[in-house]
Structure formats: structure tokens, C-alpha cells
């Protein structure tokens, strides 16, 4: 990936990654965690991402950091996906934003590096009650990624 990323710390036993966003609002702890959806036979994981809420010890996926590093943060999340998939090559990852605007932001991020994604992964978008191959310019409500 050509976009700069932050270094991250990984806890493989819990599918947990953390890194720090650096910008005008200081150093902000970000967390990416993959949760297995148990009701399915396949290895399907939900990608959870957001600022770490130290008071409640959980990911806050509604916080707005405004740390002027959006692309670097999204690229770092994408790097955790690649790392996770190296350890779980049969996994299917499902992701969606906590709001419509965040889902749109993720969609724009995917579209920006779609050529690179397609080299090793199949990506689909959820629209009209079905999964379809990802296409630029289509507004999806969720995304699915799996290795080719």
C-alpha cells in the first residue's frame, strides 16, 4: 500500500490491534478488533474499529478525532486486515460504519485502493439485500472481504 501507516501492536490470541493517531489533537489510541460471528459455520469475523474509551474499556466507534490523519488511520486499519488474513486465510471479514457517513468514508477508502485490494482479495458490498462485487460509485451498507 502506498499510503503511510502507523505501527501497531497485535494481540493474536484476541484478534486485537492497537495504534496511536498523531496530530493536532494529540496522541489518540485507536483499536481494531475482529470478532468471530459464532452462529455461522464459516470463519466470519466482524471488524470493529474506533478510538479506545479508557473510562469504559471499550472501542468507541462514534468518536470523532479530527486529527488530520484520516488516510493514514484508514491505511493502518487496512494493514491490520492484511495481517489478520495472513493468520486466518479462510476468514471472511465483514465491516460497516457505525453511521452512514462513516460507511461512506470506508467506501471511499476502499475505492481509492481497489486495484491493490483486488490483487489478493475479493471485496463485495451489501446492497438491495444481497452481496455484490464492489463497484466504485455504488453506495453500500456493509463490506465483505475474503482472500482470492
Secondary structure as UniProt FT lines:
FT   STRAND          9..11
FT   HELIX           12..14
FT   STRAND          16..23
FT   TURN            24..25
FT   STRAND          26..36
FT   TURN            38..39
FT   STRAND          44..53
FT   TURN            54..57
FT   STRAND          58..60
FT   TURN            61..62
FT   HELIX           70..87
FT   TURN            89..90
FT   STRAND          92..95
FT   HELIX           100..112
FT   HELIX           114..120
FT   STRAND          121..127
FT   TURN            128..129
FT   STRAND          130..133
FT   TURN            136..137
FT   STRAND          143..147
//
